[in-house]
């Protein structure tokens, strides 16, 4: 498989570290302070009745109305939140944690996939609802790979591009109204730009189409297509990340704004950090001679890393 030995990409590793720690911290805040859609699974009678009545021998009505069960679900959500705090710390210290750190990050990544599934179930099994989280739940697995001092390959870059394309394409599907357009999309555009509702819808249609264009451009065999596509993904990813706080910020109530909305921006940081990492990587390899010495994904890899 093609490798890229001619670029110093220690910063690529650092950016993936930031993306991974951010998604875990944002989701931890959500789980500990607010909520997560665990009840969409645990209170689904069609899915859970066979387990509750057939295996555990409980009456469904007693289970569904039990304060103890509700408290257990709440504690489970908070428990996931504290686990994500651990995962964020592991992401920042992965160079020193070896195999156990990589195991924790993989488990955290599986947790993020489970969360994406819960949102998929809660929102009518629209496939785009699941895939729009691809950059978020991919970040821990990318960091695990890079933490083992493995070289960046064409396959690795293709995986990153697929994650970017899936995330932005699914955002685009909601923006253009292929799936029911979320009201908060329109509200955020109106609050930030000052447009009326019709103008906000037109704006969303345009940026939705641009999401599709960049997703195609990532895979074209031309630098003039790839670079603008990745650059736009980083720019627009940053815009959609800060929009949650920007659109809902009121100076007189800034504490409530940050408490309610900051975490939604934090866990979206991978949406622009990973495209930025890819952009900087391409700029590095396309301007450097191919005779430069080989380097792996870390400037200072962990000593004697074990492979698993």
TORKOL-4160 file (C-alpha; in steps of 0.2 Angstrom, whole numbers, padded with zeros to 4 digits, m for minus):
308
<pt num="1" X="0000" Y="0000" Z="0000"/>
<pt num="2" X="0006" Y="0017" Z="m0004"/>
<pt num="3" X="0015" Y="0026" Z="0010"/>
<pt num="4" X="0019" Y="0045" Z="0012"/>
<pt num="5" X="0037" Y="0045" Z="0020"/>
<pt num="6" X="0041" Y="0063" Z="0014"/>
<pt num="7" X="0030" Y="0073" Z="0027"/>
<pt num="8" X="0033" Y="0077" Z="0045"/>
<pt num="9" X="0015" Y="0073" Z="0051"/>
<pt num="10" X="0017" Y="0074" Z="0070"/>
<pt num="11" X="0005" Y="0088" Z="0070"/>
<pt num="12" X="m0008" Y="0076" Z="0061"/>
<pt num="13" X="m0007" Y="0065" Z="0077"/>
<pt num="14" X="m0009" Y="0080" Z="0088"/>
<pt num="15" X="m0024" Y="0086" Z="0079"/>
<pt num="16" X="m0032" Y="0069" Z="0080"/>
<pt num="17" X="m0028" Y="0069" Z="0098"/>
<pt num="18" X="m0038" Y="0086" Z="0100"/>
<pt num="19" X="m0052" Y="0079" Z="0090"/>
<pt num="20" X="m0054" Y="0063" Z="0100"/>
<pt num="21" X="m0052" Y="0072" Z="0117"/>
<pt num="22" X="m0065" Y="0085" Z="0111"/>
<pt num="23" X="m0078" Y="0073" Z="0106"/>
<pt num="24" X="m0077" Y="0063" Z="0122"/>
<pt num="25" X="m0077" Y="0079" Z="0133"/>
<pt num="26" X="m0092" Y="0086" Z="0124"/>
<pt num="27" X="m0102" Y="0069" Z="0125"/>
<pt num="28" X="m0096" Y="0068" Z="0144"/>
<pt num="29" X="m0104" Y="0085" Z="0147"/>
<pt num="30" X="m0120" Y="0080" Z="0138"/>
<pt num="31" X="m0122" Y="0063" Z="0148"/>
<pt num="32" X="m0117" Y="0070" Z="0165"/>
<pt num="33" X="m0126" Y="0087" Z="0165"/>
<pt num="34" X="m0140" Y="0084" Z="0152"/>
<pt num="35" X="m0146" Y="0068" Z="0145"/>
<pt num="36" X="m0143" Y="0055" Z="0131"/>
<pt num="37" X="m0157" Y="0044" Z="0122"/>
<pt num="38" X="m0155" Y="0028" Z="0132"/>
<pt num="39" X="m0173" Y="0027" Z="0136"/>
<pt num="40" X="m0177" Y="0026" Z="0117"/>
<pt num="41" X="m0170" Y="0009" Z="0119"/>
<pt num="42" X="m0174" Y="0003" Z="0137"/>
<pt num="43" X="m0192" Y="0009" Z="0136"/>
<pt num="44" X="m0196" Y="0002" Z="0119"/>
<pt num="45" X="m0208" Y="m0012" Z="0122"/>
<pt num="46" X="m0207" Y="m0020" Z="0106"/>
<pt num="47" X="m0188" Y="m0022" Z="0108"/>
<pt num="48" X="m0187" Y="m0025" Z="0127"/>
<pt num="49" X="m0202" Y="m0035" Z="0132"/>
<pt num="50" X="m0195" Y="m0052" Z="0127"/>
<pt num="51" X="m0180" Y="m0049" Z="0139"/>
<pt num="52" X="m0190" Y="m0041" Z="0153"/>
<pt num="53" X="m0204" Y="m0053" Z="0153"/>
<pt num="54" X="m0197" Y="m0068" Z="0145"/>
<pt num="55" X="m0180" Y="m0068" Z="0153"/>
<pt num="56" X="m0181" Y="m0058" Z="0169"/>
<pt num="57" X="m0199" Y="m0063" Z="0173"/>
<pt num="58" X="m0205" Y="m0045" Z="0176"/>
<pt num="59" X="m0222" Y="m0038" Z="0171"/>
<pt num="60" X="m0219" Y="m0025" Z="0158"/>
<pt num="61" X="m0230" Y="m0012" Z="0166"/>
<pt num="62" X="m0221" Y="m0014" Z="0182"/>
<pt num="63" X="m0204" Y="m0012" Z="0173"/>
<pt num="64" X="m0209" Y="0003" Z="0163"/>
<pt num="65" X="m0216" Y="0013" Z="0178"/>
<pt num="66" X="m0203" Y="0008" Z="0190"/>
<pt num="67" X="m0194" Y="0023" Z="0198"/>
<pt num="68" X="m0179" Y="0011" Z="0202"/>
<pt num="69" X="m0178" Y="0007" Z="0183"/>
<pt num="70" X="m0178" Y="0025" Z="0179"/>
<pt num="71" X="m0165" Y="0029" Z="0192"/>
<pt num="72" X="m0154" Y="0015" Z="0185"/>
<pt num="73" X="m0155" Y="0022" Z="0167"/>
<pt num="74" X="m0151" Y="0039" Z="0173"/>
<pt num="75" X="m0136" Y="0032" Z="0183"/>
<pt num="76" X="m0131" Y="0022" Z="0167"/>
<pt num="77" X="m0131" Y="0038" Z="0157"/>
<pt num="78" X="m0120" Y="0047" Z="0170"/>
<pt num="79" X="m0109" Y="0032" Z="0171"/>
<pt num="80" X="m0106" Y="0033" Z="0152"/>
<pt num="81" X="m0102" Y="0052" Z="0154"/>
<pt num="82" X="m0088" Y="0048" Z="0167"/>
<pt num="83" X="m0081" Y="0035" Z="0156"/>
<pt num="84" X="m0080" Y="0047" Z="0142"/>
<pt num="85" X="m0070" Y="0059" Z="0154"/>
<pt num="86" X="m0058" Y="0045" Z="0156"/>
<pt num="87" X="m0057" Y="0042" Z="0137"/>
<pt num="88" X="m0053" Y="0061" Z="0135"/>
<pt num="89" X="m0039" Y="0059" Z="0147"/>
<pt num="90" X="m0033" Y="0043" Z="0139"/>
<pt num="91" X="m0033" Y="0052" Z="0122"/>
<pt num="92" X="m0022" Y="0066" Z="0128"/>
<pt num="93" X="m0010" Y="0054" Z="0137"/>
<pt num="94" X="m0010" Y="0040" Z="0124"/>
<pt num="95" X="0008" Y="0041" Z="0121"/>
<pt num="96" X="0012" Y="0034" Z="0139"/>
<pt num="97" X="m0002" Y="0022" Z="0141"/>
<pt num="98" X="0002" Y="0009" Z="0128"/>
<pt num="99" X="m0010" Y="m0006" Z="0125"/>
<pt num="100" X="m0022" Y="m0002" Z="0139"/>
<pt num="101" X="m0025" Y="0015" Z="0133"/>
<pt num="102" X="m0029" Y="0009" Z="0116"/>
<pt num="103" X="m0041" Y="m0003" Z="0123"/>
<pt num="104" X="m0050" Y="0011" Z="0132"/>
<pt num="105" X="m0051" Y="0021" Z="0117"/>
<pt num="106" X="m0058" Y="0007" Z="0107"/>
<pt num="107" X="m0071" Y="0004" Z="0120"/>
<pt num="108" X="m0075" Y="0023" Z="0120"/>
<pt num="109" X="m0077" Y="0023" Z="0101"/>
<pt num="110" X="m0089" Y="0008" Z="0102"/>
<pt num="111" X="m0099" Y="0019" Z="0115"/>
<pt num="112" X="m0100" Y="0033" Z="0102"/>
<pt num="113" X="m0106" Y="0021" Z="0089"/>
<pt num="114" X="m0119" Y="0015" Z="0101"/>
<pt num="115" X="m0124" Y="0033" Z="0105"/>
<pt num="116" X="m0126" Y="0036" Z="0086"/>
<pt num="117" X="m0137" Y="0020" Z="0085"/>
<pt num="118" X="m0148" Y="0027" Z="0099"/>
<pt num="119" X="m0150" Y="0043" Z="0089"/>
<pt num="120" X="m0154" Y="0033" Z="0073"/>
<pt num="121" X="m0167" Y="0023" Z="0083"/>
<pt num="122" X="m0174" Y="0039" Z="0091"/>
<pt num="123" X="m0176" Y="0048" Z="0074"/>
<pt num="124" X="m0185" Y="0035" Z="0063"/>
<pt num="125" X="m0170" Y="0025" Z="0057"/>
<pt num="126" X="m0165" Y="0038" Z="0045"/>
<pt num="127" X="m0148" Y="0031" Z="0039"/>
<pt num="128" X="m0141" Y="0048" Z="0038"/>
<pt num="129" X="m0144" Y="0051" Z="0056"/>
<pt num="130" X="m0132" Y="0038" Z="0060"/>
<pt num="131" X="m0119" Y="0042" Z="0047"/>
<pt num="132" X="m0118" Y="0061" Z="0051"/>
<pt num="133" X="m0108" Y="0056" Z="0067"/>
<pt num="134" X="m0095" Y="0046" Z="0057"/>
<pt num="135" X="m0081" Y="0059" Z="0061"/>
<pt num="136" X="m0085" Y="0059" Z="0079"/>
<pt num="137" X="m0085" Y="0040" Z="0082"/>
<pt num="138" X="m0070" Y="0037" Z="0070"/>
<pt num="139" X="m0059" Y="0049" Z="0079"/>
<pt num="140" X="m0054" Y="0037" Z="0093"/>
<pt num="141" X="m0050" Y="0023" Z="0081"/>
<pt num="142" X="m0039" Y="0035" Z="0070"/>
<pt num="143" X="m0030" Y="0040" Z="0086"/>
<pt num="144" X="m0027" Y="0021" Z="0091"/>
<pt num="145" X="m0019" Y="0018" Z="0074"/>
<pt num="146" X="m0008" Y="0033" Z="0074"/>
<pt num="147" X="m0003" Y="0030" Z="0092"/>
<pt num="148" X="0006" Y="0014" Z="0087"/>
<pt num="149" X="0018" Y="0024" Z="0076"/>
<pt num="150" X="0011" Y="0017" Z="0060"/>
<pt num="151" X="0014" Y="0026" Z="0044"/>
<pt num="152" X="0001" Y="0036" Z="0035"/>
<pt num="153" X="m0005" Y="0026" Z="0020"/>
<pt num="154" X="m0016" Y="0029" Z="0005"/>
<pt num="155" X="m0029" Y="0018" Z="0014"/>
<pt num="156" X="m0028" Y="0028" Z="0030"/>
<pt num="157" X="m0031" Y="0044" Z="0020"/>
<pt num="158" X="m0046" Y="0036" Z="0011"/>
<pt num="159" X="m0054" Y="0031" Z="0027"/>
<pt num="160" X="m0052" Y="0049" Z="0033"/>
<pt num="161" X="m0060" Y="0056" Z="0017"/>
<pt num="162" X="m0074" Y="0043" Z="0018"/>
<pt num="163" X="m0078" Y="0049" Z="0036"/>
<pt num="164" X="m0078" Y="0067" Z="0030"/>
<pt num="165" X="m0089" Y="0063" Z="0015"/>
<pt num="166" X="m0102" Y="0053" Z="0025"/>
<pt num="167" X="m0103" Y="0067" Z="0039"/>
<pt num="168" X="m0105" Y="0081" Z="0027"/>
<pt num="169" X="m0116" Y="0072" Z="0015"/>
<pt num="170" X="m0128" Y="0067" Z="0029"/>
<pt num="171" X="m0128" Y="0085" Z="0035"/>
<pt num="172" X="m0132" Y="0090" Z="0017"/>
<pt num="173" X="m0147" Y="0078" Z="0016"/>
<pt num="174" X="m0155" Y="0087" Z="0031"/>
<pt num="175" X="m0151" Y="0104" Z="0024"/>
<pt num="176" X="m0159" Y="0102" Z="0008"/>
<pt num="177" X="m0174" Y="0093" Z="0015"/>
<pt num="178" X="m0171" Y="0076" Z="0009"/>
<pt num="179" X="m0174" Y="0071" Z="0027"/>
<pt num="180" X="m0186" Y="0082" Z="0037"/>
<pt num="181" X="m0176" Y="0099" Z="0039"/>
<pt num="182" X="m0173" Y="0102" Z="0058"/>
<pt num="183" X="m0181" Y="0118" Z="0064"/>
<pt num="184" X="m0165" Y="0122" Z="0073"/>
<pt num="185" X="m0156" Y="0123" Z="0057"/>
<pt num="186" X="m0167" Y="0137" Z="0051"/>
<pt num="187" X="m0167" Y="0145" Z="0068"/>
<pt num="188" X="m0148" Y="0146" Z="0068"/>
<pt num="189" X="m0147" Y="0153" Z="0051"/>
<pt num="190" X="m0159" Y="0166" Z="0055"/>
<pt num="191" X="m0151" Y="0171" Z="0071"/>
<pt num="192" X="m0134" Y="0172" Z="0064"/>
<pt num="193" X="m0137" Y="0180" Z="0047"/>
<pt num="194" X="m0153" Y="0190" Z="0050"/>
<pt num="195" X="m0162" Y="0181" Z="0036"/>
<pt num="196" X="m0180" Y="0178" Z="0035"/>
<pt num="197" X="m0187" Y="0160" Z="0035"/>
<pt num="198" X="m0187" Y="0159" Z="0016"/>
<pt num="199" X="m0170" Y="0166" Z="0014"/>
<pt num="200" X="m0163" Y="0154" Z="0028"/>
<pt num="201" X="m0171" Y="0139" Z="0018"/>
<pt num="202" X="m0163" Y="0145" Z="0002"/>
<pt num="203" X="m0146" Y="0147" Z="0011"/>
<pt num="204" X="m0148" Y="0129" Z="0018"/>
<pt num="205" X="m0152" Y="0122" Z="0001"/>
<pt num="206" X="m0136" Y="0130" Z="m0006"/>
<pt num="207" X="m0124" Y="0124" Z="0008"/>
<pt num="208" X="m0132" Y="0107" Z="0007"/>
<pt num="209" X="m0128" Y="0106" Z="m0011"/>
<pt num="210" X="m0110" Y="0112" Z="m0007"/>
<pt num="211" X="m0109" Y="0098" Z="0005"/>
<pt num="212" X="m0112" Y="0085" Z="m0009"/>
<pt num="213" X="m0100" Y="0094" Z="m0020"/>
<pt num="214" X="m0086" Y="0093" Z="m0008"/>
<pt num="215" X="m0090" Y="0075" Z="m0004"/>
<pt num="216" X="m0087" Y="0071" Z="m0022"/>
<pt num="217" X="m0072" Y="0082" Z="m0024"/>
<pt num="218" X="m0063" Y="0073" Z="m0010"/>
<pt num="219" X="m0061" Y="0058" Z="m0022"/>
<pt num="220" X="m0057" Y="0066" Z="m0038"/>
<pt num="221" X="m0039" Y="0062" Z="m0044"/>
<pt num="222" X="m0035" Y="0081" Z="m0046"/>
<pt num="223" X="m0026" Y="0092" Z="m0033"/>
<pt num="224" X="m0037" Y="0107" Z="m0039"/>
<pt num="225" X="m0052" Y="0097" Z="m0034"/>
<pt num="226" X="m0046" Y="0089" Z="m0018"/>
<pt num="227" X="m0038" Y="0104" Z="m0010"/>
<pt num="228" X="m0053" Y="0116" Z="m0011"/>
<pt num="229" X="m0065" Y="0102" Z="m0006"/>
<pt num="230" X="m0055" Y="0098" Z="0010"/>
<pt num="231" X="m0052" Y="0117" Z="0013"/>
<pt num="232" X="m0071" Y="0120" Z="0012"/>
<pt num="233" X="m0075" Y="0105" Z="0023"/>
<pt num="234" X="m0063" Y="0113" Z="0037"/>
<pt num="235" X="m0071" Y="0130" Z="0035"/>
<pt num="236" X="m0089" Y="0124" Z="0035"/>
<pt num="237" X="m0086" Y="0112" Z="0048"/>
<pt num="238" X="m0079" Y="0126" Z="0059"/>
<pt num="239" X="m0094" Y="0136" Z="0055"/>
<pt num="240" X="m0107" Y="0123" Z="0060"/>
<pt num="241" X="m0097" Y="0119" Z="0075"/>
<pt num="242" X="m0097" Y="0137" Z="0082"/>
<pt num="243" X="m0115" Y="0140" Z="0076"/>
<pt num="244" X="m0123" Y="0131" Z="0091"/>
<pt num="245" X="m0116" Y="0144" Z="0103"/>
<pt num="246" X="m0116" Y="0159" Z="0091"/>
<pt num="247" X="m0134" Y="0157" Z="0086"/>
<pt num="248" X="m0140" Y="0155" Z="0104"/>
<pt num="249" X="m0129" Y="0167" Z="0113"/>
<pt num="250" X="m0136" Y="0181" Z="0124"/>
<pt num="251" X="m0124" Y="0192" Z="0133"/>
<pt num="252" X="m0136" Y="0194" Z="0148"/>
<pt num="253" X="m0137" Y="0175" Z="0150"/>
<pt num="254" X="m0120" Y="0170" Z="0145"/>
<pt num="255" X="m0118" Y="0157" Z="0158"/>
<pt num="256" X="m0134" Y="0148" Z="0153"/>
<pt num="257" X="m0129" Y="0149" Z="0135"/>
<pt num="258" X="m0112" Y="0140" Z="0138"/>
<pt num="259" X="m0120" Y="0128" Z="0150"/>
<pt num="260" X="m0133" Y="0123" Z="0137"/>
<pt num="261" X="m0124" Y="0124" Z="0121"/>
<pt num="262" X="m0105" Y="0124" Z="0123"/>
<pt num="263" X="m0104" Y="0105" Z="0124"/>
<pt num="264" X="m0113" Y="0104" Z="0107"/>
<pt num="265" X="m0099" Y="0114" Z="0099"/>
<pt num="266" X="m0086" Y="0104" Z="0108"/>
<pt num="267" X="m0091" Y="0087" Z="0102"/>
<pt num="268" X="m0092" Y="0093" Z="0084"/>
<pt num="269" X="m0074" Y="0099" Z="0084"/>
<pt num="270" X="m0069" Y="0084" Z="0074"/>
<pt num="271" X="m0080" Y="0091" Z="0060"/>
<pt num="272" X="m0067" Y="0104" Z="0056"/>
<pt num="273" X="m0051" Y="0098" Z="0065"/>
<pt num="274" X="m0050" Y="0082" Z="0054"/>
<pt num="275" X="m0053" Y="0090" Z="0038"/>
<pt num="276" X="m0040" Y="0103" Z="0043"/>
<pt num="277" X="m0027" Y="0089" Z="0047"/>
<pt num="278" X="m0030" Y="0081" Z="0030"/>
<pt num="279" X="m0028" Y="0098" Z="0021"/>
<pt num="280" X="m0012" Y="0102" Z="0030"/>
<pt num="281" X="m0006" Y="0084" Z="0026"/>
<pt num="282" X="m0009" Y="0086" Z="0008"/>
<pt num="283" X="m0001" Y="0103" Z="0007"/>
<pt num="284" X="0014" Y="0095" Z="0016"/>
<pt num="285" X="0017" Y="0080" Z="0004"/>
<pt num="286" X="0013" Y="0090" Z="m0012"/>
<pt num="287" X="0026" Y="0103" Z="m0008"/>
<pt num="288" X="0040" Y="0092" Z="m0002"/>
<pt num="289" X="0052" Y="0082" Z="m0012"/>
<pt num="290" X="0050" Y="0063" Z="m0011"/>
<pt num="291" X="0068" Y="0060" Z="m0006"/>
<pt num="292" X="0065" Y="0066" Z="0012"/>
<pt num="293" X="0067" Y="0054" Z="0026"/>
<pt num="294" X="0053" Y="0043" Z="0032"/>
<pt num="295" X="0043" Y="0049" Z="0047"/>
<pt num="296" X="0028" Y="0041" Z="0056"/>
<pt num="297" X="0013" Y="0049" Z="0063"/>
<pt num="298" X="0021" Y="0055" Z="0079"/>
<pt num="299" X="0036" Y="0066" Z="0082"/>
<pt num="300" X="0039" Y="0058" Z="0098"/>
<pt num="301" X="0031" Y="0040" Z="0098"/>
<pt num="302" X="0029" Y="0030" Z="0114"/>
<pt num="303" X="0044" Y="0020" Z="0119"/>
<pt num="304" X="0043" Y="0002" Z="0113"/>
<pt num="305" X="0025" Y="0002" Z="0108"/>
<pt num="306" X="0017" Y="m0015" Z="0109"/>
<pt num="307" X="0006" Y="m0020" Z="0093"/>
<pt num="308" X="m0011" Y="m0027" Z="0095"/>
